[in-house]
Amino acid sequence: MWSAADITLYVPCYRAERTLGDCLASLQAQTITPERIFIIDDGNDTPPMVPAGIGVLRHGHNRGLAAGRNTALETCATALLGSIDSDVVAAPDWLENLLATLNAEPGLAGCGGRMDENFQDDLADRWRGVHMCQHWGEQPVRSPRFLYGCNTLMRADALRAAGGFDPRLRTNNEDRSLSDSLYSMGLDLLYQPAARCRHLRRDKIDSVLATYWGWHHAKGLVAGDFDSPLGLLDRVWRVNFGIFDYRYNLDHSAGRDEFLLLDLALPWVFCQRDLELAHLTQGLPAGPDLRALLREITGEGAAVIEELMPPSRCAPGNPPWAELYRGCIRRSLERSSWLRRFDAALNPRSSP
């Protein structure tokens, strides 16, 4: 049987000044006290303030979330390694419930709890609460698709056997990738909703849609989607409009009309971010001007979608494959009935 003395608990931290204090206070208020609690200071400009009894491991520059988790694993001297994100507050019995789960199921490689959104007063936060929820429901789930990395308790030996976290995944998807590795080794995971915590994140429309793109770009980054124009072209329908189509249908069927314009902005945000990432990090020429294409297609209605798009991170260009990319978008607009749905969202009496 494991005890609290077998637990090392860490918090990856980058630009989390607003929420870190509440997060750490909740860890110090746990019903069981782990052997060690520390934060990973992932290259913050100003070192975070931490209370007595909590350690700090500092990266000299920002290395990303997966690298921070690997640093925690490298320094872990206990059998179990727990983690909670810096914008998350744990219920007092959060860690006790996770430990009890591992003791009741000794064959598990790890378990994770339920995180609920703390703020739902803003449209962006409500959209995130539906489309970016980080839990698997009210009942325990054996072998969930993956464990969300925002709150977990894992066997350190299992993490090491899996090779740790993929350092290419700087902002997200490191949890899904690690879960896949554990499953491929014949190990198992469990979702335990009795271990509860709350997410303190607040969003605006442009930030929540950009973050949602971040959730979906990581697989493509590993697969090389952003290394060539062909990869970018392939993502237009398969990922960007496909995700829009799925999310729009969910919201329309559920009567969540306030979400529809955000859904309609998704493919434009995703294409914009794809092109920018390929240019800024992979060295491809800057892609075509999507805002100009949006205005050409929708006229005055373009302003509605443009307001939902994050600020551009680079000036558009006109590479040899620009017309092919614009053509892919036009075909995807037709295939997904985007324009018809856009008109219906602007004029609710129209047919959806």
N, C-alpha and C positions, 0 to 999 in steps of 0.2 A: 504493500500500500504506500502510495506517495503522500507526502505531507507538504505543508507550505514551505518547509526548509528545502524542498526539492525544486523550487520555482525561482527562476530568474525572469523578471518582468521589465520590458523596455517600451519606450515610446519614440518612434521616429519623428523628428521635429525639423520642419523647414517653414519659416515665415508663419509661425503659429502663435504669435504674441497674444492675440486676443483670447484664445481658448486654452492655451497650455496650462495656465494656473488652475483652472477649474478641473481639467483632466487630471493633473497630478494630485490635487486635493482629494479627488474621488478615489485615487489609488491608495492614498494614505489612510482613507477611511474604510478600507476593505475589512471584512470580518475575519479574514486570515491575512497574515503578514508574510509576504514572500521573502526569500533569503536576500534578494537584491532587487532594487528598482533603479533604473537609469534611463536617461534620454540619449538618443543619437542626435547630436547637433550636426545636421547635414549642411554645413557651410553657411550658417546664418551670418548676416553682416554684423549683427550685434549678438553676442552670446546670450542665450536665454537665461532668465532668472529662475532658479529652482530652489525649493525649500531644503532645509537640512535633512539629511538621510537619503537624498536622491542623487545619484551620480550622473556624470556627464561624460560621454565619449564624443569627441569632436572630429569631424572631417575637415580638412583644410579648405576644401571647396565643395560645392554642391555636386554630389555624385548620384543622387537619385534614390528612390524608395527601395528598390531591390538591393542596392549596395548597402544601404543603411541596415536592412534586415540581415544581410550577410555579416556585417560588422558585429551585430548583436549575437549572432550565432557563433562567430569565431571566439568571442570572449565569454560565452556561456560556460560556466563550470558546474551547472546543475543538470539533473536529468530532464527537466521540463523547461521550456522557454515560452513565456507568455508575451503577448503584444497587444497594444491598444493604440489607436491613432491619436494624434495630438489635438484633434477637434472632437473628441468623444469623451463623454462622462459616464463612468461605470456605476451601476447600482451597487450598494454596499456588499451584497452577496454574490456579485458577478464572478469573482475569481473562485470563491468557495464552490459555486455550482459547476464551474468548468472542471475543477479538481475532482469533485465527486463523480462527474461523468467519466473521467479517465479511470478513476479507481473502480467504477462499476463495470467498465468495459476495457479490461487490460490489453486487449488486442488492438486497440485503436492507435493510430499514429498521431491523432490530435482531434480537437473539437473546437467549435466556435459558437458564439452566442448570437442573440438577436439585437440588432441596432435599429432603433426607430428615429425618425426625424423629429427634432425638438421644435422646430419652427415651421409653421404651415400658414402663416398670415400673408405671405406674398405669393403671387402667381408662380414665380420661378421655383420657389421652395415647394409649392404644392405639386408642380410638374415633376420635380426631382423625387418627391415622396412616392409617386406612382411609378415612374419610369426608371428610377435609379435607386430603388429600395435595396438595402443590403441585409436581407434576411430571407429565410425560407418558410415563413409562416409561424403559426402558433403551436405546432406540434413538432416533436423531435423528428429528425430525418436522418436515417442511416444512409451513408454514401450519397450525400448531396452532390450536385454537379461540381461544386467546389466550395471551399470555405472562404468567406470574405475575410480579407486580412485585417480589417479594422478592429477585430477583437477575437483572439484565438489563444489556445493553450496547446502546445505541441510537444511531442517527444523530440529532444534535441538530436538523439541518435538517428531518428527517422529523417529529420531535415538534412543531416549530414550525408546520410546514405543516398538521398535524392539529389545531392550536389548543390544544395542551397537554392538561392533565388537567382533567376536569370538577370544579370546586371544590365542587360540592354533595356529592361523594362523600368524606366526611370520614374514613371508616375502611376502606373496601374497595370493590372493583368498579371503582375508577379504572383498574386495569390492563386489565380486560376492555373497558371503554368505549373506552380509548385504542387497544387492538388493533383493535376494530371500526372506528374512524375510519381507521386506517392501511389496513386491508383495503378500505374503501370508496373509498380513493384509488388503488387498484390496486397498493399496496405489499405487500411480503411479509415474513414473520417466520420464524424457525427456532428450534426447541427443540434444545439441544445438551447431552445428559446427561453428556458428558465434563467439563463445567464443574460441579463438584460443591460443595455446601455443606450445612451442617447447621443445623437449626432448634433453638434452645435453649428454646423455649417449654415451660412446664409448666402443666397445667390441673387443675381440679377439675370434677366433673360439672356443676355449675351454670354455671361459666364457659365450659366448652367448648360447651354447648348454646346459651348466650346468644351466644357468638361465631359459632356456626354460623348462628343467626338473622341476625346481622349480615351474613354473606355473602349472604343472600337478600333482605334488605330494600332494598338499594340500587336495584335496578331499579324496585321499587315506589315508592320515594321520587321518582325522576325521572319516573315515569309518573303521579304524583299519587294513588297508592292510599291514602295516609294523609290526604288532604285532605277526605274525606267518609265518612259511614257506608256509602254504597254501595261505595266502594273497599274498605273493611274487610271487608264482607260477601263481596265477590267473592274475597278472598284466603283465606277459611276453607278451602274445598275446593281451589281451583285451586293454591294455594301450600302452605298449612300441612299439610293432611292429604295432599295429593298427594306432598309430599316425604317425609312419614312412611311412606306406603304403599310408595314406591320403596325407601327405605333399609331398612325392615323386611324386605321381600322379599329384598333382597340378602343381608342378614345371616342370615336364616333358611335360605336356600338354601346358603350357605357354611358353615353350622354354627357361626356365631359367636353362640352363645346368650348369652354374657355381655353382648352389646350390645343385646339385645332390649328391656330395660326403658328404656334410654336412648332407643331409637327410639320407644318408646311415649310417652315424655314430649315428643317433638318438637312435635306439634301444639299441645299445651297451652302450651309455652314460646313458640312462634311467635305464637299468638293473644294471650297475655299481653303480649309485647313489642310487637306491632302496636298494641294498644289504648293501651299506655303511650306509645308514640311519637306517636300521633295526638293524645293529650291534652297531652303535655309540649311538643311542638314545633309542632303544627299548630293547637292551640287547640280541638280537639273536646272535648265533655264526656267525663269519665271513663267508661270502658266498664263492662260488667257484671262481677260478682264470679265469675271463672272457678274459683277454688278452691272456692267454695260449690257451683257446678255440678258440679265433679269429685266432691265428697263426696256430692252427691245421687245421682249416677249410679253410683258405685263403692262407696259405703259406707266400711267400714274400709280398703279397698284404696287409697283416695285418698292415704293417708299415704305410700305408696311412691312415687307420682308427685310429690307435693308436695315431698318431700325432694330431688328432682332438678331442681326449678324454681328459678330465681334469685329472690332477694328482690324483692318488689314495689317498684316505684319511685313508685307513687302509689296512693292509696286508690281502690277501685272506686266506681262510681256507678251510676245507673239511668236512663240517657237514654231518650228515646222509642223508640229502635230496639233497646234491650237485648234484648227478647224475640225479635226477629227474629234477632239475633246468636246467642242461645242456641239457637234453632231450627236455624240453620245448623250449629252444632256437633253437635247431636243427629243431624241427617241425615247428617253426615259421619262420625260415629261408626258409624252403621249401614252406610253405604256402604262403609267401609273395614274392616269387621269388627273395629273397634278393641277392643270389649269382649271378644269371643271370643279375640283374640290376647293381650289383657291377662291374662285368666284362664289361658291356656296358659302364659304366661311366669311367672306366680305358682305354677302347678302343672304342672311340666314333663311329667308323665305324661298330661296332657290332650292332645287333638288340637290341633295348631297352627292 
